[in-house]
């Protein structure tokens, strides 16, 4: 991968979560919310708290989504990350 986030930004890949209703019905992608956990793939030069491979929790509806080499990624500002798991 040839992407390095700048400054206080982090490149992450969302974790996949299978969602079911209480009665066991599996929800299709269009009906479920995107997870707010992800794995860190790259960090900017000003980010000292995180490293590649960390699993993070971030604020819902934050970041910039894009596709790189056929994979979906998200770039987050460090301020939008709630914590590390």
ChimeraX commands (.cxc) that place a marker at each C-alpha (Angstrom):
marker #1 position 0.00,0.00,0.00 radius 0.5
marker #1 position 1.39,3.39,-0.96 radius 0.5
marker #1 position -0.55,5.73,1.29 radius 0.5
marker #1 position 0.83,7.73,4.21 radius 0.5
marker #1 position -1.62,9.97,6.11 radius 0.5
marker #1 position -0.37,13.48,6.80 radius 0.5
marker #1 position -0.18,15.22,10.16 radius 0.5
marker #1 position -2.59,14.01,12.83 radius 0.5
marker #1 position -4.49,11.59,10.58 radius 0.5
marker #1 position -4.84,7.81,10.67 radius 0.5
marker #1 position -5.66,5.35,7.87 radius 0.5
marker #1 position -7.98,2.57,9.11 radius 0.5
marker #1 position -9.96,-0.37,7.75 radius 0.5
marker #1 position -13.35,-0.95,9.34 radius 0.5
marker #1 position -13.90,-4.26,11.08 radius 0.5
marker #1 position -16.64,-6.45,9.68 radius 0.5
marker #1 position -19.50,-7.16,12.07 radius 0.5
marker #1 position -22.39,-9.47,11.27 radius 0.5
marker #1 position -25.57,-7.94,12.63 radius 0.5
marker #1 position -28.69,-9.89,13.54 radius 0.5
marker #1 position -32.02,-8.83,14.95 radius 0.5
marker #1 position -33.21,-10.24,18.27 radius 0.5
marker #1 position -35.16,-12.90,16.37 radius 0.5
marker #1 position -32.06,-14.03,14.42 radius 0.5
marker #1 position -32.68,-12.31,11.09 radius 0.5
marker #1 position -29.40,-11.27,9.43 radius 0.5
marker #1 position -29.50,-7.68,8.21 radius 0.5
marker #1 position -28.35,-6.84,4.68 radius 0.5
marker #1 position -25.63,-4.21,4.21 radius 0.5
marker #1 position -28.08,-1.45,3.28 radius 0.5
marker #1 position -30.10,-1.96,6.48 radius 0.5
marker #1 position -27.31,-1.94,9.04 radius 0.5
marker #1 position -25.10,0.82,10.36 radius 0.5
marker #1 position -21.41,0.76,9.61 radius 0.5
marker #1 position -19.27,-0.35,12.55 radius 0.5
marker #1 position -17.36,2.27,14.49 radius 0.5
marker #1 position -14.38,0.00,15.17 radius 0.5
marker #1 position -11.41,-0.36,12.86 radius 0.5
marker #1 position -7.85,-1.60,12.55 radius 0.5
marker #1 position -5.09,0.99,12.06 radius 0.5
marker #1 position -3.23,0.52,8.77 radius 0.5
marker #1 position -1.01,3.64,8.77 radius 0.5
marker #1 position -0.42,6.70,10.97 radius 0.5
marker #1 position 0.63,10.27,10.23 radius 0.5
marker #1 position 3.95,11.66,11.43 radius 0.5
marker #1 position 2.33,13.61,14.29 radius 0.5
marker #1 position 0.43,10.64,15.75 radius 0.5
marker #1 position 2.27,9.17,18.73 radius 0.5
marker #1 position -0.59,7.35,20.53 radius 0.5
marker #1 position -1.29,4.70,17.87 radius 0.5
marker #1 position 0.59,2.17,15.78 radius 0.5
marker #1 position -0.26,-0.14,12.88 radius 0.5
marker #1 position -2.42,-3.07,13.97 radius 0.5
marker #1 position -4.17,-1.28,16.87 radius 0.5
marker #1 position -7.95,-1.75,17.04 radius 0.5
marker #1 position -9.70,1.56,17.67 radius 0.5
marker #1 position -13.16,2.91,18.41 radius 0.5
marker #1 position -14.09,6.15,16.64 radius 0.5
marker #1 position -16.97,8.60,16.51 radius 0.5
marker #1 position -19.80,7.58,14.18 radius 0.5
marker #1 position -20.11,9.41,10.82 radius 0.5
marker #1 position -16.53,10.77,10.88 radius 0.5
marker #1 position -13.66,10.52,8.45 radius 0.5
marker #1 position -13.19,10.34,4.70 radius 0.5
marker #1 position -13.94,7.06,2.93 radius 0.5
marker #1 position -12.06,6.01,-0.20 radius 0.5
marker #1 position -10.95,2.93,-2.12 radius 0.5
marker #1 position -7.29,2.01,-2.53 radius 0.5
marker #1 position -6.16,-1.10,-4.43 radius 0.5
marker #1 position -9.74,-2.41,-4.40 radius 0.5
marker #1 position -10.09,-2.13,-0.60 radius 0.5
marker #1 position -12.27,0.36,1.32 radius 0.5
marker #1 position -10.46,2.55,3.86 radius 0.5
marker #1 position -11.23,5.49,6.10 radius 0.5
marker #1 position -8.97,8.42,7.02 radius 0.5
marker #1 position -9.70,9.85,10.47 radius 0.5
marker #1 position -8.40,12.85,12.35 radius 0.5
marker #1 position -6.89,11.79,15.67 radius 0.5
marker #1 position -9.51,13.91,17.47 radius 0.5
marker #1 position -12.27,11.57,16.16 radius 0.5
marker #1 position -10.75,8.48,17.77 radius 0.5
marker #1 position -12.32,7.63,21.13 radius 0.5
marker #1 position -9.94,4.91,22.30 radius 0.5
marker #1 position -7.91,1.77,21.69 radius 0.5
marker #1 position -9.20,-1.75,22.39 radius 0.5
marker link #1:1,2 radius 0.2
marker link #1:2,3 radius 0.2
marker link #1:3,4 radius 0.2
marker link #1:4,5 radius 0.2
marker link #1:5,6 radius 0.2
marker link #1:6,7 radius 0.2
marker link #1:7,8 radius 0.2
marker link #1:8,9 radius 0.2
marker link #1:9,10 radius 0.2
marker link #1:10,11 radius 0.2
marker link #1:11,12 radius 0.2
marker link #1:12,13 radius 0.2
marker link #1:13,14 radius 0.2
marker link #1:14,15 radius 0.2
marker link #1:15,16 radius 0.2
marker link #1:16,17 radius 0.2
marker link #1:17,18 radius 0.2
marker link #1:18,19 radius 0.2
marker link #1:19,20 radius 0.2
marker link #1:20,21 radius 0.2
marker link #1:21,22 radius 0.2
marker link #1:22,23 radius 0.2
marker link #1:23,24 radius 0.2
marker link #1:24,25 radius 0.2
marker link #1:25,26 radius 0.2
marker link #1:26,27 radius 0.2
marker link #1:27,28 radius 0.2
marker link #1:28,29 radius 0.2
marker link #1:29,30 radius 0.2
marker link #1:30,31 radius 0.2
marker link #1:31,32 radius 0.2
marker link #1:32,33 radius 0.2
marker link #1:33,34 radius 0.2
marker link #1:34,35 radius 0.2
marker link #1:35,36 radius 0.2
marker link #1:36,37 radius 0.2
marker link #1:37,38 radius 0.2
marker link #1:38,39 radius 0.2
marker link #1:39,40 radius 0.2
marker link #1:40,41 radius 0.2
marker link #1:41,42 radius 0.2
marker link #1:42,43 radius 0.2
marker link #1:43,44 radius 0.2
marker link #1:44,45 radius 0.2
marker link #1:45,46 radius 0.2
marker link #1:46,47 radius 0.2
marker link #1:47,48 radius 0.2
marker link #1:48,49 radius 0.2
marker link #1:49,50 radius 0.2
marker link #1:50,51 radius 0.2
marker link #1:51,52 radius 0.2
marker link #1:52,53 radius 0.2
marker link #1:53,54 radius 0.2
marker link #1:54,55 radius 0.2
marker link #1:55,56 radius 0.2
marker link #1:56,57 radius 0.2
marker link #1:57,58 radius 0.2
marker link #1:58,59 radius 0.2
marker link #1:59,60 radius 0.2
marker link #1:60,61 radius 0.2
marker link #1:61,62 radius 0.2
marker link #1:62,63 radius 0.2
marker link #1:63,64 radius 0.2
marker link #1:64,65 radius 0.2
marker link #1:65,66 radius 0.2
marker link #1:66,67 radius 0.2
marker link #1:67,68 radius 0.2
marker link #1:68,69 radius 0.2
marker link #1:69,70 radius 0.2
marker link #1:70,71 radius 0.2
marker link #1:71,72 radius 0.2
marker link #1:72,73 radius 0.2
marker link #1:73,74 radius 0.2
marker link #1:74,75 radius 0.2
marker link #1:75,76 radius 0.2
marker link #1:76,77 radius 0.2
marker link #1:77,78 radius 0.2
marker link #1:78,79 radius 0.2
marker link #1:79,80 radius 0.2
marker link #1:80,81 radius 0.2
marker link #1:81,82 radius 0.2
marker link #1:82,83 radius 0.2
marker link #1:83,84 radius 0.2
marker link #1:84,85 radius 0.2
view
